[in-house]
Amino acid sequence: MSGKFEPKQPVQLNPPKDDPISQEELTKADGTGEGKTCYVAIKGKVYDVTGNKAYQEGGSYHVFAGKDASRALALSSKDEKDVKSEWSDLSPDKKKVLDDWITFFSKRYNIVGVVEGATNME
């Protein structure tokens, strides 16, 4: 994959986990409050974005926190109505955008699990 997705500073990531994360646990990990965990799911994989202030309360990407943001990322949208897991009906070019986001996230954030019962993984 192209170097355009490489982080500016090297990131040491842990091996990806496939631990089940309930929808309730994902929802609670919305970064609200000081020092709170913050997760974003994409295609059912859960990324720990806790260290990035943009996903914390008041941040420009907080709309994605505690949710599967697959559709919104594919559409390059921060509109709350687009923040959902369904993406399979999107055009091939939007699916490519989503896959690019997965590459971007996977080079920066630890995968801490998968959304329990996720049906949007492939």
ZITAMO-V886938 format. One record per residue. N is the residue number from 0. RES is the residue in three letters. PSI is psi in radians with two decimals (NA if undefined). NEAR is the number of other ideal C-beta (glycine too) atoms within 10 Angstrom. Layout:
N:RES:PSI:NEAR, N:RES:PSI:NEAR
//
This chain:
0:MET:2.63:11, 1:SER:2.63:7, 2:GLY:-0.16:5, 3:LYS:-0.29:8, 4:PHE:-0.02:15, 5:GLU:2.41:14, 6:PRO:2.67:9, 7:LYS:-0.66:6, 8:GLN:2.44:6, 9:PRO:2.48:7, 10:VAL:2.23:12, 11:GLN:1.94:5, 12:LEU:2.62:12, 13:ASN:2.77:9, 14:PRO:2.47:6, 15:PRO:2.47:13, 16:LYS:2.70:15, 17:ASP:0.48:11, 18:ASP:2.41:10, 19:PRO:2.34:13, 20:ILE:2.10:21, 21:SER:2.75:12, 22:GLN:-0.65:16, 23:GLU:-0.76:9, 24:GLU:-0.72:16, 25:LEU:-0.83:21, 26:THR:-0.69:12, 27:LYS:-0.43:13, 28:ALA:1.02:23, 29:ASP:0.16:20, 30:GLY:0.16:25, 31:THR:2.34:14, 32:GLY:2.71:9, 33:GLU:2.22:6, 34:GLY:0.30:7, 35:LYS:2.56:15, 36:THR:2.53:16, 37:CYS:2.07:26, 38:TYR:2.61:27, 39:VAL:2.29:28, 40:ALA:2.50:27, 41:ILE:2.16:28, 42:LYS:0.73:22, 43:GLY:-0.24:19, 44:LYS:2.41:24, 45:VAL:2.14:27, 46:TYR:2.41:24, 47:ASP:1.84:20, 48:VAL:0.35:24, 49:THR:-0.69:19, 50:GLY:-0.10:12, 51:ASN:1.99:17, 52:LYS:-0.40:15, 53:ALA:-0.43:14, 54:TYR:-0.17:25, 55:GLN:2.94:21, 56:GLU:2.23:14, 57:GLY:-0.16:9, 58:GLY:2.81:16, 59:SER:-0.34:10, 60:TYR:0.27:19, 61:HIS:-0.43:18, 62:VAL:-0.43:17, 63:PHE:-0.29:27, 64:ALA:2.30:27, 65:GLY:0.30:24, 66:LYS:2.88:21, 67:ASP:1.97:26, 68:ALA:0.36:28, 69:SER:-0.94:30, 70:ARG:-0.80:21, 71:ALA:-0.74:24, 72:LEU:-0.75:26, 73:ALA:-0.63:24, 74:LEU:-0.03:16, 75:SER:0.81:11, 76:SER:2.48:14, 77:LYS:0.32:15, 78:ASP:2.20:9, 79:GLU:-0.64:11, 80:LYS:-0.37:8, 81:ASP:-0.16:17, 82:VAL:1.54:21, 83:LYS:2.94:14, 84:SER:-0.36:20, 85:GLU:2.19:13, 86:TRP:-0.20:21, 87:SER:-0.37:12, 88:ASP:0.03:8, 89:LEU:2.79:16, 90:SER:2.76:9, 91:PRO:-0.64:6, 92:ASP:-0.61:8, 93:LYS:-0.61:16, 94:LYS:-0.61:15, 95:LYS:-0.72:12, 96:VAL:-0.76:15, 97:LEU:-0.78:21, 98:ASP:-0.62:14, 99:ASP:-0.70:16, 100:TRP:-0.68:20, 101:ILE:-0.77:16, 102:THR:-0.81:15, 103:PHE:-0.90:17, 104:PHE:-0.73:20, 105:SER:-0.28:17, 106:LYS:-0.09:14, 107:ARG:-0.50:18, 108:TYR:2.50:23, 109:ASN:2.40:20, 110:ILE:2.04:20, 111:VAL:-0.08:20, 112:GLY:-2.96:22, 113:VAL:2.56:19, 114:VAL:2.17:24, 115:GLU:2.20:15, 116:GLY:0.19:9, 117:ALA:2.33:19, 118:THR:0.18:10, 119:ASN:0.41:17, 120:MET:-0.49:12, 121:GLU:NA:6
//
